[in-house]
Amino acid sequence: MDKKTKYFVVKEKAVPEVLVKVVEAKKILDRRKDATVQEVIDQVGISRSSFYKYKDDIFPFHEDTKGKTVTFIIQMDDEPGLLSVLLKIIAQYSGNILTIHQSIPINGVATLTLSVDILPGTGDAEAMVENIEAEAGVHYLKILGRE
């Protein structure tokens, strides 16, 4: 059985400096569309390999996550009803689905990309992700972005 990804919320002082710098570099790249990765990593003082190694695994936590859009990519078995189960989990956590796309299954595995609005005053994004990951037939879940 595949080990599921776990997420942690830690204070900044507990995060290694390289990871804090990766977050800083990502913020600069978001603000300055004309900047190159090389310019930004030189500015924050990390190596290119460190940036690419960690860039998809760390992002700032915002206490106001509710009322935000979260985009997921999920690899799952091509089984009748599994998509419905995942949509039901999202509904249980008051998630509002904004976009959804499922690829044509290859070797019995489909890729699902969806954007979910976590409604203010409701929903628990962390619990929702944990329940989706725990569902039989789900191989992989990754948070692509948050707005």
Contacts in CASP RR format, 6 or more apart in sequence:
PFRMAT RR
TARGET T0000
AUTHOR 0000-0000-0000
METHOD contacts of the structure
MODEL  1
MDKKTKYFVVKEKAVPEVLVKVVEAKKILDRRKDATVQEVIDQVGISRSS
FYKYKDDIFPFHEDTKGKTVTFIIQMDDEPGLLSVLLKIIAQYSGNILTI
HQSIPINGVATLTLSVDILPGTGDAEAMVENIEAEAGVHYLKILGRE
2 139 0 8 1.000
2 140 0 8 1.000
4 133 0 8 1.000
4 134 0 8 1.000
4 141 0 8 1.000
5 133 0 8 1.000
5 141 0 8 1.000
5 142 0 8 1.000
7 126 0 8 1.000
7 129 0 8 1.000
9 61 0 8 1.000
12 20 0 8 1.000
15 58 0 8 1.000
18 46 0 8 1.000
18 50 0 8 1.000
18 54 0 8 1.000
19 54 0 8 1.000
19 58 0 8 1.000
21 44 0 8 1.000
21 45 0 8 1.000
21 46 0 8 1.000
21 50 0 8 1.000
22 46 0 8 1.000
22 50 0 8 1.000
22 51 0 8 1.000
22 54 0 8 1.000
22 55 0 8 1.000
22 58 0 8 1.000
23 58 0 8 1.000
23 59 0 8 1.000
23 60 0 8 1.000
24 44 0 8 1.000
25 37 0 8 1.000
25 40 0 8 1.000
25 41 0 8 1.000
25 43 0 8 1.000
25 44 0 8 1.000
25 46 0 8 1.000
25 51 0 8 1.000
25 55 0 8 1.000
26 55 0 8 1.000
26 59 0 8 1.000
28 35 0 8 1.000
28 40 0 8 1.000
28 43 0 8 1.000
28 44 0 8 1.000
29 35 0 8 1.000
29 37 0 8 1.000
29 40 0 8 1.000
32 40 0 8 1.000
37 48 0 8 1.000
37 51 0 8 1.000
38 48 0 8 1.000
41 47 0 8 1.000
41 48 0 8 1.000
41 50 0 8 1.000
41 51 0 8 1.000
56 142 0 8 1.000
59 143 0 8 1.000
59 145 0 8 1.000
59 146 0 8 1.000
62 68 0 8 1.000
62 146 0 8 1.000
65 118 0 8 1.000
65 125 0 8 1.000
65 146 0 8 1.000
66 118 0 8 1.000
66 119 0 8 1.000
66 120 0 8 1.000
66 121 0 8 1.000
66 122 0 8 1.000
66 123 0 8 1.000
66 125 0 8 1.000
67 117 0 8 1.000
67 118 0 8 1.000
67 119 0 8 1.000
67 120 0 8 1.000
67 121 0 8 1.000
68 117 0 8 1.000
68 118 0 8 1.000
68 146 0 8 1.000
68 147 0 8 1.000
69 98 0 8 1.000
69 115 0 8 1.000
69 116 0 8 1.000
69 117 0 8 1.000
69 118 0 8 1.000
69 146 0 8 1.000
69 147 0 8 1.000
70 115 0 8 1.000
70 116 0 8 1.000
70 118 0 8 1.000
70 125 0 8 1.000
70 143 0 8 1.000
70 145 0 8 1.000
70 146 0 8 1.000
71 113 0 8 1.000
71 114 0 8 1.000
71 115 0 8 1.000
71 116 0 8 1.000
71 143 0 8 1.000
71 144 0 8 1.000
71 145 0 8 1.000
71 146 0 8 1.000
72 112 0 8 1.000
72 113 0 8 1.000
72 114 0 8 1.000
72 115 0 8 1.000
72 116 0 8 1.000
72 129 0 8 1.000
72 132 0 8 1.000
72 141 0 8 1.000
72 142 0 8 1.000
72 143 0 8 1.000
72 144 0 8 1.000
73 111 0 8 1.000
73 112 0 8 1.000
73 113 0 8 1.000
73 140 0 8 1.000
73 141 0 8 1.000
73 142 0 8 1.000
73 144 0 8 1.000
74 86 0 8 1.000
74 111 0 8 1.000
74 112 0 8 1.000
74 113 0 8 1.000
74 114 0 8 1.000
74 132 0 8 1.000
74 138 0 8 1.000
74 140 0 8 1.000
74 141 0 8 1.000
74 142 0 8 1.000
75 109 0 8 1.000
75 110 0 8 1.000
75 111 0 8 1.000
75 112 0 8 1.000
75 138 0 8 1.000
75 139 0 8 1.000
75 140 0 8 1.000
75 141 0 8 1.000
76 82 0 8 1.000
76 83 0 8 1.000
76 86 0 8 1.000
76 109 0 8 1.000
76 110 0 8 1.000
76 112 0 8 1.000
76 137 0 8 1.000
76 138 0 8 1.000
76 139 0 8 1.000
77 108 0 8 1.000
77 109 0 8 1.000
77 110 0 8 1.000
77 137 0 8 1.000
77 138 0 8 1.000
77 139 0 8 1.000
78 105 0 8 1.000
78 108 0 8 1.000
78 109 0 8 1.000
78 110 0 8 1.000
79 137 0 8 1.000
82 135 0 8 1.000
82 137 0 8 1.000
82 138 0 8 1.000
83 102 0 8 1.000
83 112 0 8 1.000
85 135 0 8 1.000
86 112 0 8 1.000
86 132 0 8 1.000
86 135 0 8 1.000
86 138 0 8 1.000
87 97 0 8 1.000
89 128 0 8 1.000
89 131 0 8 1.000
89 132 0 8 1.000
89 135 0 8 1.000
90 97 0 8 1.000
90 114 0 8 1.000
90 116 0 8 1.000
90 128 0 8 1.000
90 132 0 8 1.000
92 128 0 8 1.000
92 131 0 8 1.000
93 118 0 8 1.000
93 122 0 8 1.000
93 123 0 8 1.000
93 124 0 8 1.000
93 125 0 8 1.000
93 127 0 8 1.000
93 128 0 8 1.000
93 131 0 8 1.000
94 118 0 8 1.000
94 119 0 8 1.000
94 122 0 8 1.000
94 123 0 8 1.000
95 116 0 8 1.000
95 117 0 8 1.000
95 118 0 8 1.000
95 119 0 8 1.000
95 122 0 8 1.000
95 123 0 8 1.000
95 128 0 8 1.000
96 116 0 8 1.000
96 117 0 8 1.000
96 119 0 8 1.000
97 114 0 8 1.000
97 115 0 8 1.000
97 116 0 8 1.000
97 117 0 8 1.000
98 114 0 8 1.000
98 115 0 8 1.000
98 116 0 8 1.000
98 117 0 8 1.000
99 113 0 8 1.000
99 114 0 8 1.000
99 115 0 8 1.000
100 112 0 8 1.000
100 113 0 8 1.000
100 114 0 8 1.000
100 115 0 8 1.000
101 112 0 8 1.000
101 113 0 8 1.000
101 114 0 8 1.000
102 110 0 8 1.000
102 111 0 8 1.000
102 112 0 8 1.000
102 113 0 8 1.000
103 110 0 8 1.000
103 111 0 8 1.000
103 112 0 8 1.000
104 110 0 8 1.000
109 139 0 8 1.000
113 144 0 8 1.000
116 128 0 8 1.000
118 125 0 8 1.000
118 128 0 8 1.000
129 141 0 8 1.000
129 143 0 8 1.000
132 138 0 8 1.000
132 141 0 8 1.000
133 141 0 8 1.000
END
